[in-house]
Amino acid sequence: MKSYRDRYDEFRTHQAQILAVSTDKEATQVNFRREIGAPFAFVADSKGELTRNYGVKTPLITFAKRYTFVIGKERKVLHIDTGGDAIDTSGAMQACSLY
């Protein structure tokens, strides 16, 4: 997540938006966002509806998992990272430059 924070301005030059989604409760999301100083939105998906709709819900696992969605123009999902994969933003940045 910190790498998305650090490269946030680069994503914005591609007119991309970052959306962090987790099945954590809202208070946990608020605290985590504040802790890392993220300028992008965090969504608490405690019922798993959003993650299920986008096909990223982990079956049979009850712990919260974080997903980072990179949204391009016309609200197109360009890239999705999960958990520790959000450390390296190169795939997401490449997806933005191809769009």
Gaussian input, Z-matrix of N, CA and C with variables (Angstrom, degrees):
# hf/3-21g

backbone

0 1
 N
 C     1     B1
 C     2     B2     1     A1
 N     3     B3     2     A2     1     D1
 C     4     B4     3     A3     2     D2
 C     5     B5     4     A4     3     D3
 N     6     B6     5     A5     4     D4
 C     7     B7     6     A6     5     D5
 C     8     B8     7     A7     6     D6
 N     9     B9     8     A8     7     D7
 C    10    B10     9     A9     8     D8
 C    11    B11    10    A10     9     D9
 N    12    B12    11    A11    10    D10
 C    13    B13    12    A12    11    D11
 C    14    B14    13    A13    12    D12
 N    15    B15    14    A14    13    D13
 C    16    B16    15    A15    14    D14
 C    17    B17    16    A16    15    D15
 N    18    B18    17    A17    16    D16
 C    19    B19    18    A18    17    D17
 C    20    B20    19    A19    18    D18
 N    21    B21    20    A20    19    D19
 C    22    B22    21    A21    20    D20
 C    23    B23    22    A22    21    D21
 N    24    B24    23    A23    22    D22
 C    25    B25    24    A24    23    D23
 C    26    B26    25    A25    24    D24
 N    27    B27    26    A26    25    D25
 C    28    B28    27    A27    26    D26
 C    29    B29    28    A28    27    D27
 N    30    B30    29    A29    28    D28
 C    31    B31    30    A30    29    D29
 C    32    B32    31    A31    30    D30
 N    33    B33    32    A32    31    D31
 C    34    B34    33    A33    32    D32
 C    35    B35    34    A34    33    D33
 N    36    B36    35    A35    34    D34
 C    37    B37    36    A36    35    D35
 C    38    B38    37    A37    36    D36
 N    39    B39    38    A38    37    D37
 C    40    B40    39    A39    38    D38
 C    41    B41    40    A40    39    D39
 N    42    B42    41    A41    40    D40
 C    43    B43    42    A42    41    D41
 C    44    B44    43    A43    42    D42
 N    45    B45    44    A44    43    D43
 C    46    B46    45    A45    44    D44
 C    47    B47    46    A46    45    D45
 N    48    B48    47    A47    46    D46
 C    49    B49    48    A48    47    D47
 C    50    B50    49    A49    48    D48
 N    51    B51    50    A50    49    D49
 C    52    B52    51    A51    50    D50
 C    53    B53    52    A52    51    D51
 N    54    B54    53    A53    52    D52
 C    55    B55    54    A54    53    D53
 C    56    B56    55    A55    54    D54
 N    57    B57    56    A56    55    D55
 C    58    B58    57    A57    56    D56
 C    59    B59    58    A58    57    D57
 N    60    B60    59    A59    58    D58
 C    61    B61    60    A60    59    D59
 C    62    B62    61    A61    60    D60
 N    63    B63    62    A62    61    D61
 C    64    B64    63    A63    62    D62
 C    65    B65    64    A64    63    D63
 N    66    B66    65    A65    64    D64
 C    67    B67    66    A66    65    D65
 C    68    B68    67    A67    66    D66
 N    69    B69    68    A68    67    D67
 C    70    B70    69    A69    68    D68
 C    71    B71    70    A70    69    D69
 N    72    B72    71    A71    70    D70
 C    73    B73    72    A72    71    D71
 C    74    B74    73    A73    72    D72
 N    75    B75    74    A74    73    D73
 C    76    B76    75    A75    74    D74
 C    77    B77    76    A76    75    D75
 N    78    B78    77    A77    76    D76
 C    79    B79    78    A78    77    D77
 C    80    B80    79    A79    78    D78
 N    81    B81    80    A80    79    D79
 C    82    B82    81    A81    80    D80
 C    83    B83    82    A82    81    D81
 N    84    B84    83    A83    82    D82
 C    85    B85    84    A84    83    D83
 C    86    B86    85    A85    84    D84
 N    87    B87    86    A86    85    D85
 C    88    B88    87    A87    86    D86
 C    89    B89    88    A88    87    D87
 N    90    B90    89    A89    88    D88
 C    91    B91    90    A90    89    D89
 C    92    B92    91    A91    90    D90
 N    93    B93    92    A92    91    D91
 C    94    B94    93    A93    92    D92
 C    95    B95    94    A94    93    D93
 N    96    B96    95    A95    94    D94
 C    97    B97    96    A96    95    D95
 C    98    B98    97    A97    96    D96
 N    99    B99    98    A98    97    D97
 C   100   B100    99    A99    98    D98
 C   101   B101   100   A100    99    D99
 N   102   B102   101   A101   100   D100
 C   103   B103   102   A102   101   D101
 C   104   B104   103   A103   102   D102
 N   105   B105   104   A104   103   D103
 C   106   B106   105   A105   104   D104
 C   107   B107   106   A106   105   D105
 N   108   B108   107   A107   106   D106
 C   109   B109   108   A108   107   D107
 C   110   B110   109   A109   108   D108
 N   111   B111   110   A110   109   D109
 C   112   B112   111   A111   110   D110
 C   113   B113   112   A112   111   D111
 N   114   B114   113   A113   112   D112
 C   115   B115   114   A114   113   D113
 C   116   B116   115   A115   114   D114
 N   117   B117   116   A116   115   D115
 C   118   B118   117   A117   116   D116
 C   119   B119   118   A118   117   D117
 N   120   B120   119   A119   118   D118
 C   121   B121   120   A120   119   D119
 C   122   B122   121   A121   120   D120
 N   123   B123   122   A122   121   D121
 C   124   B124   123   A123   122   D122
 C   125   B125   124   A124   123   D123
 N   126   B126   125   A125   124   D124
 C   127   B127   126   A126   125   D125
 C   128   B128   127   A127   126   D126
 N   129   B129   128   A128   127   D127
 C   130   B130   129   A129   128   D128
 C   131   B131   130   A130   129   D129
 N   132   B132   131   A131   130   D130
 C   133   B133   132   A132   131   D131
 C   134   B134   133   A133   132   D132
 N   135   B135   134   A134   133   D133
 C   136   B136   135   A135   134   D134
 C   137   B137   136   A136   135   D135
 N   138   B138   137   A137   136   D136
 C   139   B139   138   A138   137   D137
 C   140   B140   139   A139   138   D138
 N   141   B141   140   A140   139   D139
 C   142   B142   141   A141   140   D140
 C   143   B143   142   A142   141   D141
 N   144   B144   143   A143   142   D142
 C   145   B145   144   A144   143   D143
 C   146   B146   145   A145   144   D144
 N   147   B147   146   A146   145   D145
 C   148   B148   147   A147   146   D146
 C   149   B149   148   A148   147   D147
 N   150   B150   149   A149   148   D148
 C   151   B151   150   A150   149   D149
 C   152   B152   151   A151   150   D150
 N   153   B153   152   A152   151   D151
 C   154   B154   153   A153   152   D152
 C   155   B155   154   A154   153   D153
 N   156   B156   155   A155   154   D154
 C   157   B157   156   A156   155   D155
 C   158   B158   157   A157   156   D156
 N   159   B159   158   A158   157   D157
 C   160   B160   159   A159   158   D158
 C   161   B161   160   A160   159   D159
 N   162   B162   161   A161   160   D160
 C   163   B163   162   A162   161   D161
 C   164   B164   163   A163   162   D162
 N   165   B165   164   A164   163   D163
 C   166   B166   165   A165   164   D164
 C   167   B167   166   A166   165   D165
 N   168   B168   167   A167   166   D166
 C   169   B169   168   A168   167   D167
 C   170   B170   169   A169   168   D168
 N   171   B171   170   A170   169   D169
 C   172   B172   171   A171   170   D170
 C   173   B173   172   A172   171   D171
 N   174   B174   173   A173   172   D172
 C   175   B175   174   A174   173   D173
 C   176   B176   175   A175   174   D174
 N   177   B177   176   A176   175   D175
 C   178   B178   177   A177   176   D176
 C   179   B179   178   A178   177   D177
 N   180   B180   179   A179   178   D178
 C   181   B181   180   A180   179   D179
 C   182   B182   181   A181   180   D180
 N   183   B183   182   A182   181   D181
 C   184   B184   183   A183   182   D182
 C   185   B185   184   A184   183   D183
 N   186   B186   185   A185   184   D184
 C   187   B187   186   A186   185   D185
 C   188   B188   187   A187   186   D186
 N   189   B189   188   A188   187   D187
 C   190   B190   189   A189   188   D188
 C   191   B191   190   A190   189   D189
 N   192   B192   191   A191   190   D190
 C   193   B193   192   A192   191   D191
 C   194   B194   193   A193   192   D192
 N   195   B195   194   A194   193   D193
 C   196   B196   195   A195   194   D194
 C   197   B197   196   A196   195   D195
 N   198   B198   197   A197   196   D196
 C   199   B199   198   A198   197   D197
 C   200   B200   199   A199   198   D198
 N   201   B201   200   A200   199   D199
 C   202   B202   201   A201   200   D200
 C   203   B203   202   A202   201   D201
 N   204   B204   203   A203   202   D202
 C   205   B205   204   A204   203   D203
 C   206   B206   205   A205   204   D204
 N   207   B207   206   A206   205   D205
 C   208   B208   207   A207   206   D206
 C   209   B209   208   A208   207   D207
 N   210   B210   209   A209   208   D208
 C   211   B211   210   A210   209   D209
 C   212   B212   211   A211   210   D210
 N   213   B213   212   A212   211   D211
 C   214   B214   213   A213   212   D212
 C   215   B215   214   A214   213   D213
 N   216   B216   215   A215   214   D214
 C   217   B217   216   A216   215   D215
 C   218   B218   217   A217   216   D216
 N   219   B219   218   A218   217   D217
 C   220   B220   219   A219   218   D218
 C   221   B221   220   A220   219   D219
 N   222   B222   221   A221   220   D220
 C   223   B223   222   A222   221   D221
 C   224   B224   223   A223   222   D222
 N   225   B225   224   A224   223   D223
 C   226   B226   225   A225   224   D224
 C   227   B227   226   A226   225   D225
 N   228   B228   227   A227   226   D226
 C   229   B229   228   A228   227   D227
 C   230   B230   229   A229   228   D228
 N   231   B231   230   A230   229   D229
 C   232   B232   231   A231   230   D230
 C   233   B233   232   A232   231   D231
 N   234   B234   233   A233   232   D232
 C   235   B235   234   A234   233   D233
 C   236   B236   235   A235   234   D234
 N   237   B237   236   A236   235   D235
 C   238   B238   237   A237   236   D236
 C   239   B239   238   A238   237   D237
 N   240   B240   239   A239   238   D238
 C   241   B241   240   A240   239   D239
 C   242   B242   241   A241   240   D240
 N   243   B243   242   A242   241   D241
 C   244   B244   243   A243   242   D242
 C   245   B245   244   A244   243   D243
 N   246   B246   245   A245   244   D244
 C   247   B247   246   A246   245   D245
 C   248   B248   247   A247   246   D246
 N   249   B249   248   A248   247   D247
 C   250   B250   249   A249   248   D248
 C   251   B251   250   A250   249   D249
 N   252   B252   251   A251   250   D250
 C   253   B253   252   A252   251   D251
 C   254   B254   253   A253   252   D252
 N   255   B255   254   A254   253   D253
 C   256   B256   255   A255   254   D254
 C   257   B257   256   A256   255   D255
 N   258   B258   257   A257   256   D256
 C   259   B259   258   A258   257   D257
 C   260   B260   259   A259   258   D258
 N   261   B261   260   A260   259   D259
 C   262   B262   261   A261   260   D260
 C   263   B263   262   A262   261   D261
 N   264   B264   263   A263   262   D262
 C   265   B265   264   A264   263   D263
 C   266   B266   265   A265   264   D264
 N   267   B267   266   A266   265   D265
 C   268   B268   267   A267   266   D266
 C   269   B269   268   A268   267   D267
 N   270   B270   269   A269   268   D268
 C   271   B271   270   A270   269   D269
 C   272   B272   271   A271   270   D270
 N   273   B273   272   A272   271   D271
 C   274   B274   273   A273   272   D272
 C   275   B275   274   A274   273   D273
 N   276   B276   275   A275   274   D274
 C   277   B277   276   A276   275   D275
 C   278   B278   277   A277   276   D276
 N   279   B279   278   A278   277   D277
 C   280   B280   279   A279   278   D278
 C   281   B281   280   A280   279   D279
 N   282   B282   281   A281   280   D280
 C   283   B283   282   A282   281   D281
 C   284   B284   283   A283   282   D282
 N   285   B285   284   A284   283   D283
 C   286   B286   285   A285   284   D284
 C   287   B287   286   A286   285   D285
 N   288   B288   287   A287   286   D286
 C   289   B289   288   A288   287   D287
 C   290   B290   289   A289   288   D288
 N   291   B291   290   A290   289   D289
 C   292   B292   291   A291   290   D290
 C   293   B293   292   A292   291   D291
 N   294   B294   293   A293   292   D292
 C   295   B295   294   A294   293   D293
 C   296   B296   295   A295   294   D294

   B1=1.4391
   B2=1.5253
   B3=1.3164
   B4=1.4645
   B5=1.5165
   B6=1.3283
   B7=1.4676
   B8=1.5280
   B9=1.3196
   B10=1.4668
   B11=1.5225
   B12=1.3057
   B13=1.4649
   B14=1.5217
   B15=1.3363
   B16=1.4583
   B17=1.5288
   B18=1.3159
   B19=1.4715
   B20=1.5301
   B21=1.3108
   B22=1.4582
   B23=1.5303
   B24=1.3152
   B25=1.4691
   B26=1.5216
   B27=1.3293
   B28=1.4664
   B29=1.5252
   B30=1.3179
   B31=1.4607
   B32=1.5257
   B33=1.3139
   B34=1.4651
   B35=1.5303
   B36=1.3364
   B37=1.4664
   B38=1.5248
   B39=1.3163
   B40=1.4678
   B41=1.5337
   B42=1.3278
   B43=1.4636
   B44=1.5289
   B45=1.3254
   B46=1.4652
   B47=1.5265
   B48=1.3029
   B49=1.4522
   B50=1.5196
   B51=1.3016
   B52=1.4615
   B53=1.5210
   B54=1.3207
   B55=1.4570
   B56=1.5253
   B57=1.3250
   B58=1.4644
   B59=1.5255
   B60=1.3093
   B61=1.4691
   B62=1.5210
   B63=1.3196
   B64=1.4529
   B65=1.5141
   B66=1.3075
   B67=1.4617
   B68=1.5258
   B69=1.3345
   B70=1.4705
   B71=1.5207
   B72=1.3135
   B73=1.4553
   B74=1.5350
   B75=1.3226
   B76=1.4617
   B77=1.5296
   B78=1.3251
   B79=1.4697
   B80=1.5310
   B81=1.3260
   B82=1.4627
   B83=1.5291
   B84=1.3215
   B85=1.4643
   B86=1.5254
   B87=1.3200
   B88=1.4618
   B89=1.5259
   B90=1.3249
   B91=1.4650
   B92=1.5203
   B93=1.3294
   B94=1.4545
   B95=1.5331
   B96=1.3184
   B97=1.4741
   B98=1.5259
   B99=1.3169
   B100=1.4641
   B101=1.5376
   B102=1.3145
   B103=1.4668
   B104=1.5287
   B105=1.3341
   B106=1.4716
   B107=1.5238
   B108=1.3362
   B109=1.4609
   B110=1.5208
   B111=1.3264
   B112=1.4610
   B113=1.5300
   B114=1.3390
   B115=1.4608
   B116=1.5341
   B117=1.3160
   B118=1.4597
   B119=1.5258
   B120=1.3241
   B121=1.4645
   B122=1.5264
   B123=1.3176
   B124=1.4597
   B125=1.5226
   B126=1.3168
   B127=1.4599
   B128=1.5262
   B129=1.3175
   B130=1.4644
   B131=1.5248
   B132=1.3035
   B133=1.4685
   B134=1.5280
   B135=1.3351
   B136=1.4741
   B137=1.5292
   B138=1.3160
   B139=1.4659
   B140=1.5231
   B141=1.3291
   B142=1.4602
   B143=1.5179
   B144=1.3241
   B145=1.4672
   B146=1.5260
   B147=1.3176
   B148=1.4677
   B149=1.5257
   B150=1.3265
   B151=1.4673
   B152=1.5278
   B153=1.2931
   B154=1.4667
   B155=1.5343
   B156=1.3308
   B157=1.4644
   B158=1.5294
   B159=1.3281
   B160=1.4591
   B161=1.5244
   B162=1.3130
   B163=1.4575
   B164=1.5170
   B165=1.3383
   B166=1.4617
   B167=1.5287
   B168=1.3162
   B169=1.4670
   B170=1.5182
   B171=1.3111
   B172=1.4574
   B173=1.5192
   B174=1.3281
   B175=1.4653
   B176=1.5262
   B177=1.3070
   B178=1.4675
   B179=1.5240
   B180=1.2979
   B181=1.4657
   B182=1.5194
   B183=1.3211
   B184=1.4539
   B185=1.5222
   B186=1.3285
   B187=1.4531
   B188=1.5267
   B189=1.3287
   B190=1.4631
   B191=1.5227
   B192=1.3069
   B193=1.4495
   B194=1.5126
   B195=1.3287
   B196=1.4593
   B197=1.5161
   B198=1.3263
   B199=1.4522
   B200=1.5149
   B201=1.3106
   B202=1.4492
   B203=1.5204
   B204=1.3216
   B205=1.4526
   B206=1.5220
   B207=1.3247
   B208=1.4560
   B209=1.5275
   B210=1.3145
   B211=1.4607
   B212=1.5226
   B213=1.3242
   B214=1.4634
   B215=1.5120
   B216=1.3281
   B217=1.4595
   B218=1.5255
   B219=1.2936
   B220=1.4537
   B221=1.5316
   B222=1.3326
   B223=1.4698
   B224=1.5254
   B225=1.3022
   B226=1.4613
   B227=1.5313
   B228=1.3356
   B229=1.4645
   B230=1.5262
   B231=1.3421
   B232=1.4561
   B233=1.5168
   B234=1.3288
   B235=1.4692
   B236=1.5285
   B237=1.3267
   B238=1.4623
   B239=1.5228
   B240=1.3242
   B241=1.4620
   B242=1.5166
   B243=1.3172
   B244=1.4536
   B245=1.5211
   B246=1.3229
   B247=1.4574
   B248=1.5141
   B249=1.3303
   B250=1.4615
   B251=1.5198
   B252=1.3408
   B253=1.4615
   B254=1.5194
   B255=1.3280
   B256=1.4598
   B257=1.5220
   B258=1.3249
   B259=1.4639
   B260=1.5265
   B261=1.3226
   B262=1.4633
   B263=1.5265
   B264=1.3159
   B265=1.4632
   B266=1.5266
   B267=1.3231
   B268=1.4657
   B269=1.5284
   B270=1.3300
   B271=1.4579
   B272=1.5176
   B273=1.3169
   B274=1.4648
   B275=1.5172
   B276=1.3285
   B277=1.4652
   B278=1.5267
   B279=1.3165
   B280=1.4640
   B281=1.5267
   B282=1.3111
   B283=1.4597
   B284=1.5270
   B285=1.3275
   B286=1.4745
   B287=1.5231
   B288=1.3158
   B289=1.4611
   B290=1.5257
   B291=1.3310
   B292=1.4542
   B293=1.5106
   B294=1.3157
   B295=1.4592
   B296=1.5092
   A1=112.05
   A2=115.76
   A3=118.45
   A4=111.67
   A5=116.80
   A6=118.77
   A7=110.23
   A8=117.36
   A9=119.90
   A10=109.80
   A11=116.77
   A12=120.77
   A13=110.11
   A14=115.82
   A15=120.59
   A16=113.00
   A17=117.45
   A18=121.10
   A19=112.42
   A20=116.10
   A21=121.22
   A22=112.47
   A23=117.45
   A24=120.44
   A25=111.87
   A26=117.30
   A27=120.56
   A28=110.86
   A29=116.23
   A30=119.71
   A31=110.65
   A32=116.65
   A33=120.82
   A34=111.21
   A35=117.99
   A36=119.05
   A37=111.20
   A38=117.00
   A39=122.33
   A40=110.83
   A41=116.22
   A42=123.26
   A43=111.97
   A44=115.76
   A45=121.20
   A46=109.46
   A47=115.33
   A48=121.77
   A49=108.74
   A50=115.64
   A51=122.34
   A52=107.41
   A53=116.13
   A54=121.85
   A55=107.89
   A56=116.00
   A57=121.32
   A58=108.40
   A59=116.21
   A60=121.50
   A61=108.48
   A62=115.87
   A63=120.89
   A64=109.61
   A65=115.41
   A66=119.89
   A67=111.00
   A68=116.82
   A69=121.24
   A70=109.56
   A71=116.12
   A72=121.12
   A73=109.61
   A74=116.16
   A75=121.52
   A76=112.73
   A77=117.48
   A78=120.96
   A79=110.86
   A80=116.64
   A81=121.18
   A82=109.97
   A83=116.45
   A84=121.53
   A85=110.81
   A86=117.30
   A87=122.20
   A88=110.13
   A89=116.14
   A90=120.56
   A91=111.88
   A92=117.53
   A93=121.09
   A94=110.53
   A95=116.60
   A96=120.45
   A97=110.48
   A98=116.03
   A99=120.60
   A100=110.53
   A101=116.62
   A102=122.33
   A103=112.21
   A104=116.80
   A105=118.54
   A106=112.85
   A107=117.07
   A108=120.73
   A109=113.26
   A110=116.76
   A111=121.22
   A112=111.04
   A113=117.81
   A114=121.23
   A115=113.27
   A116=117.30
   A117=120.81
   A118=110.65
   A119=115.40
   A120=121.91
   A121=112.62
   A122=114.78
   A123=123.22
   A124=107.57
   A125=117.09
   A126=122.00
   A127=108.62
   A128=115.37
   A129=120.89
   A130=108.03
   A131=116.15
   A132=122.63
   A133=108.36
   A134=115.53
   A135=119.89
   A136=113.72
   A137=118.13
   A138=120.90
   A139=112.07
   A140=117.15
   A141=121.48
   A142=114.62
   A143=117.42
   A144=120.31
   A145=112.65
   A146=116.49
   A147=120.41
   A148=111.09
   A149=115.99
   A150=119.01
   A151=111.40
   A152=116.95
   A153=120.67
   A154=110.05
   A155=117.43
   A156=121.51
   A157=112.71
   A158=117.10
   A159=120.44
   A160=112.75
   A161=116.59
   A162=120.71
   A163=115.08
   A164=116.92
   A165=119.61
   A166=112.35
   A167=117.09
   A168=121.07
   A169=109.44
   A170=116.20
   A171=121.44
   A172=108.71
   A173=117.84
   A174=119.82
   A175=112.11
   A176=115.92
   A177=124.51
   A178=115.65
   A179=118.94
   A180=120.48
   A181=108.08
   A182=116.09
   A183=119.56
   A184=113.46
   A185=119.25
   A186=118.74
   A187=110.33
   A188=114.79
   A189=120.38
   A190=109.99
   A191=114.84
   A192=121.43
   A193=107.27
   A194=116.36
   A195=119.84
   A196=110.79
   A197=114.91
   A198=122.63
   A199=108.23
   A200=116.33
   A201=121.83
   A202=107.57
   A203=115.75
   A204=122.07
   A205=108.65
   A206=116.61
   A207=121.67
   A208=105.59
   A209=114.94
   A210=121.69
   A211=108.54
   A212=116.07
   A213=121.24
   A214=111.73
   A215=113.70
   A216=120.25
   A217=109.68
   A218=114.99
   A219=121.91
   A220=112.67
   A221=115.53
   A222=123.49
   A223=113.90
   A224=116.21
   A225=121.01
   A226=109.93
   A227=116.55
   A228=120.59
   A229=107.30
   A230=115.73
   A231=121.14
   A232=112.89
   A233=116.43
   A234=119.67
   A235=108.68
   A236=115.97
   A237=121.81
   A238=108.09
   A239=115.84
   A240=121.85
   A241=107.55
   A242=115.81
   A243=120.23
   A244=110.29
   A245=115.22
   A246=121.87
   A247=114.12
   A248=116.07
   A249=123.15
   A250=114.43
   A251=117.75
   A252=119.79
   A253=111.87
   A254=117.41
   A255=121.60
   A256=112.03
   A257=117.30
   A258=121.14
   A259=110.51
   A260=116.72
   A261=121.92
   A262=108.89
   A263=116.87
   A264=121.49
   A265=113.00
   A266=118.22
   A267=119.95
   A268=112.47
   A269=118.71
   A270=121.11
   A271=111.56
   A272=116.47
   A273=120.87
   A274=110.74
   A275=116.49
   A276=120.20
   A277=110.25
   A278=116.82
   A279=120.74
   A280=109.64
   A281=117.78
   A282=121.58
   A283=111.02
   A284=115.84
   A285=120.06
   A286=111.02
   A287=116.06
   A288=119.17
   A289=111.91
   A290=118.05
   A291=121.49
   A292=112.56
   A293=116.70
   A294=121.08
   A295=111.39
   D1=-36.99
   D2=-179.15
   D3=-63.52
   D4=-31.45
   D5=178.99
   D6=-69.23
   D7=-33.93
   D8=174.49
   D9=-66.95
   D10=-39.65
   D11=176.64
   D12=-61.35
   D13=-46.33
   D14=-176.68
   D15=-66.75
   D16=-29.41
   D17=-178.08
   D18=-106.54
   D19=15.25
   D20=-175.74
   D21=-54.20
   D22=-45.19
   D23=-179.30
   D24=-61.85
   D25=-35.37
   D26=177.12
   D27=-64.21
   D28=-42.91
   D29=177.45
   D30=-61.51
   D31=-40.24
   D32=-179.50
   D33=-65.13
   D34=-31.70
   D35=177.49
   D36=-65.99
   D37=-23.14
   D38=175.72
   D39=-92.04
   D40=8.82
   D41=-177.54
   D42=58.55
   D43=31.51
   D44=178.08
   D45=-97.73
   D46=150.25
   D47=175.10
   D48=-116.60
   D49=146.72
   D50=178.77
   D51=-106.29
   D52=135.66
   D53=178.54
   D54=-135.43
   D55=115.55
   D56=178.77
   D57=-93.71
   D58=124.58
   D59=-177.68
   D60=-122.84
   D61=135.65
   D62=177.71
   D63=-145.76
   D64=153.49
   D65=174.50
   D66=-83.49
   D67=6.78
   D68=172.62
   D69=-64.33
   D70=161.38
   D71=174.57
   D72=-71.35
   D73=159.21
   D74=-176.38
   D75=-56.45
   D76=-43.32
   D77=-178.83
   D78=-60.48
   D79=-38.85
   D80=178.36
   D81=-64.79
   D82=-42.52
   D83=178.61
   D84=-62.62
   D85=-45.65
   D86=179.97
   D87=-59.18
   D88=-46.59
   D89=-179.66
   D90=-63.85
   D91=-42.84
   D92=-179.32
   D93=-65.57
   D94=-44.10
   D95=178.48
   D96=-59.40
   D97=-45.43
   D98=179.51
   D99=-64.31
   D100=-42.55
   D101=-178.13
   D102=-59.14
   D103=-41.36
   D104=-178.23
   D105=-95.00
   D106=-5.88
   D107=178.29
   D108=67.44
   D109=40.68
   D110=-177.66
   D111=-77.21
   D112=133.06
   D113=179.21
   D114=-87.81
   D115=-1.71
   D116=-176.92
   D117=-105.54
   D118=168.38
   D119=-174.18
   D120=-75.91
   D121=145.46
   D122=173.46
   D123=-118.66
   D124=138.23
   D125=-179.20
   D126=-122.54
   D127=127.45
   D128=175.01
   D129=-88.55
   D130=115.36
   D131=-178.86
   D132=-111.17
   D133=59.06
   D134=-171.58
   D135=-62.71
   D136=-23.01
   D137=177.02
   D138=-91.47
   D139=-6.43
   D140=177.68
   D141=74.51
   D142=15.20
   D143=-176.84
   D144=-68.12
   D145=-47.22
   D146=-179.15
   D147=-65.24
   D148=-46.01
   D149=-179.43
   D150=-65.44
   D151=-33.52
   D152=176.99
   D153=-69.71
   D154=-43.51
   D155=-179.50
   D156=-62.53
   D157=-31.47
   D158=179.66
   D159=-95.89
   D160=7.36
   D161=175.02
   D162=69.64
   D163=27.06
   D164=-179.84
   D165=-115.88
   D166=8.73
   D167=177.69
   D168=-71.33
   D169=129.20
   D170=178.25
   D171=-79.23
   D172=120.45
   D173=-177.94
   D174=-69.45
   D175=141.09
   D176=172.73
   D177=67.21
   D178=-0.96
   D179=179.88
   D180=-104.08
   D181=130.19
   D182=-174.51
   D183=-97.85
   D184=-9.10
   D185=-179.49
   D186=-80.21
   D187=157.37
   D188=-177.74
   D189=-74.02
   D190=138.59
   D191=176.76
   D192=-127.88
   D193=138.43
   D194=-177.39
   D195=-95.27
   D196=141.25
   D197=175.74
   D198=-125.33
   D199=141.07
   D200=176.86
   D201=-117.33
   D202=118.21
   D203=179.86
   D204=-102.73
   D205=132.70
   D206=172.91
   D207=-105.68
   D208=118.27
   D209=-174.95
   D210=-108.96
   D211=127.89
   D212=179.81
   D213=-98.83
   D214=-167.70
   D215=178.15
   D216=-56.11
   D217=152.78
   D218=179.36
   D219=59.27
   D220=22.75
   D221=175.87
   D222=62.48
   D223=28.05
   D224=178.67
   D225=-81.50
   D226=130.57
   D227=176.49
   D228=-75.41
   D229=115.79
   D230=-177.36
   D231=-92.15
   D232=-31.07
   D233=-174.03
   D234=-161.52
   D235=147.08
   D236=175.00
   D237=-132.22
   D238=127.46
   D239=172.81
   D240=-113.02
   D241=152.04
   D242=177.82
   D243=-126.79
   D244=140.65
   D245=175.93
   D246=45.57
   D247=-124.50
   D248=-176.86
   D249=-64.85
   D250=-17.93
   D251=178.14
   D252=-63.77
   D253=-20.39
   D254=-179.63
   D255=-70.82
   D256=-2.20
   D257=177.28
   D258=-70.30
   D259=-36.07
   D260=-177.86
   D261=-108.51
   D262=111.88
   D263=-176.93
   D264=-92.33
   D265=6.26
   D266=-174.54
   D267=-62.36
   D268=-39.41
   D269=178.28
   D270=-65.66
   D271=-40.12
   D272=178.71
   D273=-66.82
   D274=-41.81
   D275=-179.96
   D276=-65.99
   D277=-38.66
   D278=178.16
   D279=-63.97
   D280=-41.60
   D281=178.37
   D282=-60.61
   D283=-37.81
   D284=178.70
   D285=-66.45
   D286=-42.00
   D287=-176.45
   D288=-71.56
   D289=-22.47
   D290=178.26
   D291=-82.30
   D292=-18.08
   D293=-174.92
   D294=-84.56

